[in-house]
Amino acid sequence: MSTINFLLLTLLHLAYNQISALAFVLRRAAATATASSATSLPLAHVEVVTTNQLPALLLERVDKIIDPYVFNNGEIDRKNILNSVDREHVEDVCWAKASSLPFESDRSTCSWPGTWNPTEYESIHIDPGNYSIATRTKKNNPLLTGDEIECLRGASEFYWSRIEGDHETSEKSRFTYQRKGNSEAHLSDVVKYCQRSDLNSYDVAPLVNDLLLNRIYPWIRASYLSREEIGNDLELFVYDSLFIRYNTTAANLSNDTSNGSGENLESVGAGQPLHRDLGYVSVNIMLNEEFEGGGTFFEDQLLSLVLSGNYDNEIQPLKPLGPGHAIAHYSKSRHAGAATYAGVRDILVIFLAAKEKTQFTDANRMWKAPCWERNARLKVGARTYCSVLSKEDQMMCRILHHRLAIDQVMDDGEAWHYLGMAILDYNDHLQLSDIARGGITSMEMELAVACLNEAAKHTPCDGRLYNNLGIALERLMHCQASNSRIMIEQREKAAEAYKKSMLIHSTCQRMRCNVHADHISTCLNYGLYLSKLDQFGCAIDILSRIVHQTDTLTDADNDLDEIRARQRVVRDAKKLLAFCKSQRLPNPRFELCDGDDCPVLTRAIDQAPQ
């Protein structure tokens, strides 16, 4: 079955595992995380090692794969990789210095009239554990007054009206996803443009300086940076800042996938998909309230649902308390711009980063990026940095990048996730090449699964992760086919992973968070899994609910890669559905599903907005 083999080797990203509420909350409550030392044990003993020892043991196993390549290959070097990341940090600091926005150290008397009181803020907590997911300005203490909002909105409107269609005037953001219905303008561009002598009636530079120096920087230092061990040695600066407009009318026109049927299959409004930012803290300021929907949806808001297994409870995206108010959160927190489904929503988003206060006079010295920024850049830049190497060296290089990312932030589930997937790709390479070393063992596969399980302890609400773990566990089953007991255990774990992924994705979609592509990919993978177990009735029930969605999607600006990927998923689902129907018809015993799989998955699919 060529389609099935192709899917198993090419479907991307992410995995599964279960984690107790207590362990997760204890990790979240810790101010910093450190790697635990442990005595090396055989990989077969990993499951009986304590939770605190497990990460160190896994990293020892990873190092045994990497070290021979690092020792024998000068192109794969830890120091060079970290220096490259630090150079990117320096380039961004220089870019920020050249912008019109002040650094935290640029404190001076602002020319904007009036005296601003210190920003009062409060934490937003979620269950279980009541840990803080974000902070926001208090009800009677907005960051901006009504007049200041009008001043900023007027400047952005003026800028948009003058540069519409002029692609040389403003660059695209490094953060947002360019989707129909979204308009954006860099705050630094707006400030510079409006400082021109013929436009000085829109000069917002004094207001922006005061907003940053006297309101936002003190707030973020008090609520975030002061808690860092090296916080006193760092200063905040603006990595990027954007006026963003979510226009529902434009978004729904571009997303009209009714294909003449009268049923809009994808009217999700204007928003942003789940993502992480590259800075330290992201600040979201609300500029108007004439809209419905919107807000920031945090993946961790699903925690109580995932741990309880009850996905029926409703969760609302978080919003500032009103125009002029703001929400701040760690940039590494995975979040989405929940869809605005009526009206127009305007926000000002400020992405803050941090740099060393030290000024170097030695030309050979440069600023070292903070550990959280190194971590993010190592993950984001792995494929690009490694792309110039040979196939096998690329895989080792990627493994090393994510291994180094974990060194920077030990409890980063995404780094563990990417590490597991890089090892999984390396395992596939070994099986498809002539480097069989006298026969393939399951060592790399077991290590990949263990890394994905570790990832799920730190990011238990990532639906992509559970989907990928289901795939990895299936492959591990084939490596351990001689042990029927282990096969049964892995089969049950794989099924649970796929089901959890589907339930998480469908819950996200109920919150008007666009994870449609991830959701249908999981449906396809689980349908494939069931078909290999001869549960054709269940597979048909799942697949038939995704193939009705047209594969003739919109040509929205920068979504072409996603559109093509989704078209492939739908086409493969149709082929698999036809195969399952051909197998079920002559075999009446396959009409019904075994167990409770169908009701659970049917609910997960049917609850997702179409």
Secondary structure, DSSP 4 states (H G I P E B T S, - for coil): -HHHHHHHHH----------HHHHHHHHH-SS--PPP-----GGGGGGS-TTTHHHHHHHHHHHHHHHHHHH-TTS-HHHHHHHHHHHHHHHHHHHHHSSSPPTT------SSS-PPPPPEEEEEETTTTEEEEEEE-TT--SS-HHHHHHHHHHHHHHHHHHTT-TTTSPPPSSS---TTEEEEEHHHHHHHHTSGGGGGG--HHHHHHIIIIIIHHHHHHHTGGGSTTGGGEEEEEEEEEEEEEEHHHHHHHT---TTSS--S----EEEEEE--SSSEEEEEE----EEE--EEEGGGGHHHHHHT---S----B--SSTT-EEEEETTS-EEEEEEEEEEEEEEEEEEEEEE-----STT--PPPPHHHHHHHHHHHHHHHHTTS-HHHHHHHHHHHHHHHHHH-TT-HHHHHHHHHHHHHHHHHHHHSS--TTS--SHHHHHHHHHHHHHHHH-TT-HHHHHHHHHHHHHHHHHTTT-HHHHHHHHHHHHHHHHHHHHHHHHHHHTT---HHHHHHHHHHHHHHHHHTT-HHHHHHHHHHHHTS-S-----TT-HHHHHHHHHHHHHHHHHHHHHHHHHTT-GGGSS-STTHHHHHHHHHHHS--
